[in-house]
Each structure stands twice: as structure tokens, then as C-alpha cells.
């Protein structure tokens, strides 16, 4: 009987803990920057690492094509049907909405019939290379959280490079090469992400698995983000502590998943054979119906909100930080060097808040939000804390008796932990509550 009752209490406490915690103990959403808690010193702020939710980042990008006049339709031209390369009576006309294929159709809502897509001019100038650069820019540092997926309405290109920039397009580095023949196109042996490991996860590879021509189900190209996460977090991304530890301690790994811009370099369209059919050049072109990029604003673990205003993304910084990426301390809060937040320890991380400068103490010592007067003190004119008789200090954080050494044995006493109090309150409800059932752990990067 007693064992059964103990197990019921334990099951109830597991349920209560899951409700009281903002996230499970084995991983962290990092969706709260600070919360008020009660300590021996009274009500104080508890600061945590935090970050915005992952979302569809194509809603915020700007797209640029090079050459700028590469889109089909000006002047109008005919091209071959997607499924039948010898049925060449389709028309692209930029002046007619139903026949136009502008760049914004790479990011519009899919699911309509017929599907919408951007399309390039055909290879009418063969043997001059038909090459296009598609640049996606955010004017903001973002962190990728899911696979980059490019859906072609034409055949997937015979040669393509996906590139990234970390400095707003000033310099570029390859992310991955794609080709029907990696050795011939890029002098690289073909590989897939499955050939990588924790030690080689940053290797730039060339893959042949996506570069087929007019074949069924051959429209999609991936850049695998989650498969790389899985080297550290396991195949179901359940061991996020391991991944977070690596991201915290390995800057190169963290930077690998961070971009300000992406560039898709289309170098050779889908040919499907060894030789180009010069009599039917209207069958060679690029067409993209969808691009998916999921990620979050990089806020250095100092913000949960990223606002889009005047075509610009900006972090709403917490922890006394400021800047587009919360990358520096606010004025008068430079008492120690700025530092990004840390994912560790799981699940709340470490906020690494900016603290007041010595010169600012006394001029703006409390604000009823970030610098809360403790132990019942009140903030007077946002300038100083008015402390109860038993307390002193800039934030009423010290007991007066400590200055004379007369606090006595009661100095170590404090309020019982919140969890114990909550459990005591719930004990009378045991006969009324059904047994608790554990809930499965969710994946962190669900979008």
C-alpha cells in the first residue's frame, strides 16, 4: 500500500514538474530569456539562454539573378514540355501574367495547379555556357535548422554549386557541389552525407545522387542539415545536449550552420545524354518551383523575438545587450566584456548577461525590470533602491546584521523550494487524480 502510494506521488510529481518547467529536462527550447523566482533574498530575475523559434526564412529574403535578364519571356520564346523534351510549343511571355515566370515564383505558395515556377531563357546561345547565379540575401545573420530543399520544375542541373556567405556577400565559400560526374566537373570524388562522420562533418563534398536528367521523381535537391546534426544528436535528434556541447565549444561547427546569404550557381542544365542536341536547344533551361530555407535569426542566445520591419530583420535583445545580433552590451552595462549566451547546462543554458558599468552605479541603479530591488526594496525614480530597515546595499541585497557579524544562526534559513511546496499542496488531490503517464520526448528542431 505504502509503495503504491509512493509511486502515485512520484508519478504525480513527474506530471507537475513537466507542467512547471517551460521545457523538458533532457533538452531545451530556449524560448524564455528570464523569469522571476523566489530566493532567500526575495524575488529576483533568473536569466536563461534564449533564441527565436525556427521558421520559414524565405518570407524575409531578397533574391537577385545574375545575369539580371536571364529570366525567360523578354522577348517571348517557346520551350519544350517538361515531360516531353520534343514537344516544343510551350510559351514564356513576361508581358502576359499566365505565361510569365518571374523570380518570385520560386517562393510563392505551392499546391496550385498548374504549379508556378521561375524559368530561365533556353540554351539558344549554345555552345556559350548557360549559367545563372541566384543569390538569396537576408541582410541578417541566420542559423539554419533544417535541410535546404530546391525543387526544380525542369530536370535537375548537370552541374551546380551551393555557396554561402557570412559577410553579406563580400566573400563566398562552397557548401556543396552537385554533378552528374563529380570527377569530370569539379575534380572531386563523389560522396554523400552518409559517407561523413563527426570528424569530417565540415567537409565540402560533391554528390552525384541529385543530378539526373528527365527521370521520374528527379526534381528535388537537398543540402542536408539534419543529417549533420544527427552525427552528434543521434538519428532522431534526441541527444541534443551532445549537439549543444559541440556548438558551444566548436566555433567552426557553429559557423558552418550560420549564413547571411546563400547562392545557387547553376552551371549546366540537365542534358540527359552525353551530347547536347543542337537541333532542339529549346529543351535546355532551368526552372525552379520552390526553395525552402528554415532557420532562425542569430541573436547570440540573447533574444526570443526577431522582428521584421522596413524589410529588415532585427533581434529584440534581452540580457542588457543590443545590436542586430545582440552582439554587444548596452550603454552603461559594460561592467564586463560582452559574451554570447551558452546552451549549457541543459536545459536553461547560461545567459551571460551584461552587467552595469561601475560608472553607472547610482545614476540608474534600478529599473523594476532588469535590476529589481531585492528583499522588499522599492525602486525610487529609477535611480536608487529604498531598502527595508533590515537590508542595505545597492539593490538591498545585503542584511545589515552582516556588517556587524550579528546575524546569528538564523542567517542560513530561507524559504522552502517551490517544488516541495507545490508537492505538499497537491498531496490532498491524490485520490482525485488519475495515474500519470509519461509523454514522449519531442524533437527540438520541429518546424
Beta strands, then each sheet from edge to edge (+ up, - down):
strand 1: 34-39
strand 2: 42-47
strand 3: 55-56
strand 4: 62-66
strand 5: 77-79
strand 6: 90-92
strand 7: 118-119
strand 8: 132-144
strand 9: 148-152
strand 10: 159-165
strand 11: 173-179
strand 12: 206-207
strand 13: 220-223
strand 14: 258-268
strand 15: 287-292
strand 16: 294-297
strand 17: 306-309
strand 18: 312-315
strand 19: 321-322
strand 20: 328-329
strand 21: 378-380
strand 22: 384-386
strand 23: 391-392
strand 24: 398-399
sheet 1: 1+ 2-
sheet 2: 3+ 16- 8+ 4-
sheet 3: 3+ 16- 8+ 14- 10+ 11- 12-
sheet 4: 5+ 6-
sheet 5: 7+ 15- 9+ 13-
sheet 6: 17+ 18-
sheet 7: 19+ 20-
sheet 8: 21+ 22-
sheet 9: 23+ 24-
end
